[in-house]
């Protein structure tokens, strides 16, 4: 299997048994087609996380209990982290370079490649 669901991000991520470059061209093409389908869902997933952040911020504005406010901000930070990772994954192209290790966004390397 080339992709595995990441429950934290809500999308499937590459999960290759061997490096992309070592796959035969037919497998590479199938992976690219599937990855493009997955990447197309990322903006909608980002919007879902952004709406969850907005909901939590509304709750913060009406909350007086500091412990609850702190918990909401921790949830907001987690959702923001997910959005950041999704934006990183949206730029990943297995045909151009190595796929980041599962669960670890390699933002700096990807950013350097895109400039």
N, C-alpha and C positions, 0 to 999 in steps of 0.2 A: 504494500500500500504506500502511496506517495504522499498522502496528506492525512493528518490526524486532527480531530477537533480539539481546539484549545477552549475549555469551558470558561476561562477567565475573559478571553477576548471575544468569544462567541463566533469564531470563524475557524475554518480548517487551516492548518499551517503545514508547510512542507515537512515531511518526515521520511527522508530518503534512506534506503538501506546502504547505499554507496553514493559517492559524489556524483553530482549531476553530469559532469563532464564525461564520466565513465559509462553513462547510460547510452543505449543505442539511439539513433536519431528518431525512430518511431516513438520510443518511450519519452524522449525529450519533448517531442511535439505534443503528445498526449498530456504531459505535465503542464506545458505552457498553456494549452487550451483550458485545462481545469483551473490553473492558477488565475488566468484572466477572468474566469467566471467568479472565482472566490474574491479576487480584488475588486470586482464590480460591486460586491456587497458591502465592502468596507465603509463607504460614505454613509450608508444607512445605519450601520452599527455605530458609527461615531455620533450620528444624530440621536440615536437612542441613549447613548451615554450622556450627551450634552443635555438632553431633556431631564434625565435623572439628576444631573447636577443642578439644573434650574429648580427642580422640585425640592431638592435638599436645601438650596439657598432660601427658598420661600419659607421653609420650615424654620430655618435658622432665624429669619427676621421676626418670627412670632414666638420663638422659644425663649424662656427665661432661665432654664436650668443649664448651668455651664457644662455639666457632664454630657448632657444630650447634645449641646452645641458642639462640643469637642468631638463627639462620636460622628456627628454629621460632617464635620470638616475632615475627619479621617476618611470617611466614605467618599467625600468629594475628591480628596487627594488620590485615592485609589482609582476612581473613575477617570480623573485627569491623566493618570499614568497609563491607563488602558488606551485612552485616546492617543496619547503620544506613541505608544507601541503600534497601534493600528496605522497611524500615519507613517511610521517607519516601514511597516510591512507593505503598505501601499506602494512604496518606492522600490521594493525588492523585485528584481527580475532574474530568475534562475539562469537565463541564457547569458546574462552579462557577467555575473560573478557568483561567488559562493553564497549560499543561503545562510542567514544568521542562525546560530544555534537555537533550538527550540526553547522558548521561555526567556531568551536573553536578546533584547533588541540591541543591535549594534549600530546605534544612530550615528556615531562619529565616523565610522568607516563608510557607511552608506552616504552620509552627507559629503564626504570627501570625494567619493566617486561621482556624485551628481554635479559637482562644480567644475 
